[in-house]
Amino acid sequence: MKNILITGGTGFVGRHLSKHLTAQGNEIYILTRSDRKTKEKSIHYVKWMNGQQPELPSIDAVINLAGESINGRWTDEKKKAILNSRLKVTEELLQLVAKMQEKPAVWVNASAIGYYGTSKTDIFTEQTTKHGNDFLAEVVKAWETKASEAETHGCRTVFTRFGLILGRDGGVLPQLSFPYRFFAGGTVGSGVQWVSWVHVEDVAQLIKESIEKEQYAGPVNVTAPNPVTMKEFGQVTGDVMHRPHWLPVPSIAFKLLFGEMSMLILKGQQVLPEKALDAGYTFKYPHLKGALHDLLQ
């Protein structure tokens, strides 16, 4: 049993992760800015404001998931909030750890495959050191750089670079599958762009593995081992939902709707989870069809 401290624990990934970790017998302490209560005996909400030192037991692991959602149009104000929220919470969390008498053994920081930039031809693994030059790549680099300061406290530091996370209650799947419910689904954009996806259950398990296994350090790609093109993603979605895949969504329409954020869907990148596979991790959902059967049936 471990005492695990989480920021961003009430978000999409945080909820699934807390449930997964408590099922394994761990005690979860979720830092929050407001008063919260739960009926779960192993989940504890800890109020944390203005740099005050919250009352906590000895913490074995820190998981930092907090940050402004990237969903929505990326206005200048939104971009500033996306970056600054991540850096601010991480800095405050570093100060909290600095004051702990017993330091956590491991710090797992949320990150994103956006680090690599976009490409229709390149294959990215954790061995790829060159980062992209777009907004999201710069955010990820700055966030990882700040989080790496946890190493000065003796924490093994892991950057879980999430792909497009699929779940019933969050992530990109509700939006991407929505048109198919009305028989209006089809390829988004060119269709040749890569979708490096991952089921939320594998996200939770890979974070747990990152806590427990010392071979996880530095960047860890949290993506399924079998990425697909956007065209294939749509075709499998239609097949699983028993709906036609026929009405394409032009890139220009997607850009008008989502602005710069549309790059996440229209450009994409092929990212492989080399570290997880080398560590012997077996994905529960290695193939898209199995994942969508679980989530859409």
N, C-alpha and C positions, 0 to 999 in steps of 0.2 A: 504494500500500500504506500502511495506517495501523496504528499501534499502538493497540489499543482495550482499555481497562480495564473489567472487568465485575464487579459484585457480584451475587450470586444467579445466577451462571452455571451452576450445576448443577441448577437447577429446570426446570420444564416449558418456559417461554419461553426461559430462558437456554440450554438445550441446543439448541433449534432455531435460536436466534439465532447461537450460536457456529458451528454448522455452516454457516449461511448466509453469515456474514461471512468465514469462512476460505475458502469456495468462491470468494469475490470477491478473494482474495489478501491479506487482512488478517491481522495477527498479534494473537491474543487472549490477554490476561492476566487470568485469573480469580482474584480474591482469595478465599481460603479459610481457615477456621479450623483445618483439619486437613490432614495430609499426603495429597496426591493425586498420581496419575500418569496419564498418558495416552499413547497411541501416536500421537496426532495431532501432527505436527511443528509446526503453527501455533497450537496451543493450549497455553498455559503456566499451570500452577497456581502461585500465589504465596501462600505462607503469610503470614498477616496477623493478628497478635494483640497485644492490650494496647497499642494505639497505636504499636507499633514501625513504623519506616519500612522497608517492604519494598524489595528491590532491583528496580528497574524501569527500562526504557529511557524515553526521552522519550515521553510519552503524548499522542496526538492527540485522543482522545475518551473520555469516561467514561460508562458506562451503569450506572445504579443500579437493580437489580431486587430487592434483598434485602428481606426482611420476613417475619414470621410468616404462615403460610397463613391465609386467612380461612375455609377449610373447617372444619367442625365447629361444635358448639353454641357460641354466643357467651355464655359465662359471664362474670362480672365479671373473672375472672383471664385468660380468653382475650382479652377486649377490651383489657385492659391490655397484654397481650403483642403484640397486633396493632399497636397504636399505638406503644408504646415501642420495639419492634424496628425499626420504620421510622425513627423519629427518631434512635435511637442509631447505627445504621449510617450514616445520612446525615451525622450530625455527625462521626463518625470519618473518613468519606470526605472531608468538607470540610477537616478538619485535614490529611489526607494531601495533598490538592491544594495547600493553603496552603504546604506545605514543598517543593513541586516548583519547581525553578528555571525550567523552561519549563512554562507552564500549558496544559492542554488547551484546544482551541478551542471545544469543545462539551460540554455535560453533558446527557445524556438521562435523565430520571427516570421510572420507572414511576409510573403513577397509575391512576385508574379513572373511568368514567363515573358512578360512585356520587356524584361531586362534585355532580351536578345534582339529587340527590334523585329521587323517583319520581313518575310521572304517567301517566295513561291518555290524556291529551289534548294535552299540550304537546310541542313539538318543540324539542330542544336542539341548539345548535351551539356552536362555540368563542366565539361572540359573547355567549352567555349568561353573565352575570357573577354572577348570584345563585346561591348554592349551597343545597343542601338542609339540613334540620335533623335528619336521622337520624344514627345512629352512623357509618355508612360515609362519609357526606358530611363529617362533622367530621374523620375520620381523613385523608381525602384533602386537605382544606384545610390541615390542620396539616403534612402531609408536603410538599405543594407549597410552603408558606411556608418551611419549613426548607431545602428543596432550592434555592429561589430565591436563597439566599445564595451560590451558586456564581457568580452574576453579579458579586459583588465581586472575584472573581479573573479577571474578563474572559471568563468562559465564556458563550457563547450557551446559554441554558437552555431545554430543551424538556420539557414534561410530557405524556407519551404516555398519554392516558386510554383504557385498554383497556375494550372491551366484553366480552361473554361469549365467551371464546376457545374455538374448536373445534379439537380435535386428536385423534388416535388414542390418544395416550399421556398425556393430561392434559386440563385444562380441564373444562368441564361436560358434554361430549358423552358420555363413557362412562356417566355416571349417567342422563342423559336418554334415552339409547337403550337402556339395559339392559332395561327392561320389554318392549320390542318384540321382543327376542330370544326371549321366552317367550310371545309372542302376547298380551301383557297391557298394551300401550301405549294411551295415551289422553291427553286434554287435562288439563294440570295447572292446578288452580285454575279461575278464571273463563274462561280462554282468551283474554280480550280484552287482557290485559297485553302490553306490547311486549317483544320480545326483540331487543336491539341486539347482534348477533353479529359475529364476524370469524374467518376462517380463520387458523390460526397462521402459515401461510406469508406472508400479507399483513401480519401483525404484524411478522415479521422484516424484511420488505422496507421497511415504513414506518419502522421504527427506523433502518435503513440510510439511507433517504432523509433522515431527520431529522439524521443525522450529516453528510451530504454537502451538503445544500441550505440555504442561509442563510435562505430565506423561512420555514423552520420555526423558530418560536420561541414560547415560551409554551405554552398548552394546544393539544394536537393530538388530536382524537378518532380513536382507532384502532378504527373500526367499519366494517363493510361499508355501502355506500350504500343497501342495501335491507333495512331491518329488517322483521321479521314479527311477527304476533301469536303468542302461545304456542299457540293452536289450530292455526295454519298450520304452526308449527314441528313439532308432533306429526304432522300430516297428511303433511307432506313426508318426515319420518323414516320413517313407516310405508310410504309409497310407495316410497322408495329401498330399504328393507329387505324389501319384499314381505311386509309384515305388516299386520294390521288395526289401525285406529286407533279403538278402541271403548270402552275401559275408563277412565273419567275418574278422576283423583286429586283428591279434595276438598281444598280449602285447609286445612281443619282437620287432616287427616291429615299434610299436608306440614309444618304448623306444629308438630305434636306430634313429628315426626321430627327436624326441624332447628332448631326454636326461632326466635329472631329472625333467624337467617341466611336463613330461608325467604323473607324480603322480596326477596332478589335475584331469585328466580324468580316469586314471586306478585304482585309489584307492577310492576317493570320501568320502562323509560323508552325513548322514541324519540329516538335520538341519531344525528345525521348528521355525516359526516366532511368538513365544509365546507372546511377548510384543505387537506386532502390533494387534494380535487377541484380546488380553485382552483390548486394547485401543479402540476396536470397528472398526478397519479398515476392510473394505470390498475390497478384491482383485478384480481388474478388470479381471485378468486372473488367477484364482485359479487352473485351470487344464491345463496340457500340451497341449492337443489337441486343445483347444480354442486358446492358445497362438500361436501355430504353424500355425493354420488356418489364424490367423491375419498376421503373418510374412512371410509365404511361399506361400500364394495363390496369 
